Amino acid sequence: MIETVRMIHYPEGDTREISRPIRHGMLVDINGAELSLPLPTIRMIAYRVWKITTEQTRNEEITHYWLEQIFPDELREWT
């Protein structure tokens, strides 16, 4: 049986395992949860998924989600 692992990679180099898959281009919060649009404020930490890679080993499939931080001036278009 193959175990599925999902990891998010922050721009600073930190990684974290998440439980659900996310899509390319999706806006997520610091925990990897999808942000609902329109955003309530521009004063939040938000990331966009810019790259997704997958690697397989004998016992697991690891999906890596690479994030880029979205700054307040860019968040303005989603509020």
ABEGO torsion letter per residue (X at the ends): XBBBBBBBBBAAGBBBBBABBBBBGBBBBAAGBBBBOBBABABBBBBBBABBBBBBBAABBBBBBBBBBBBAAAAAAAX
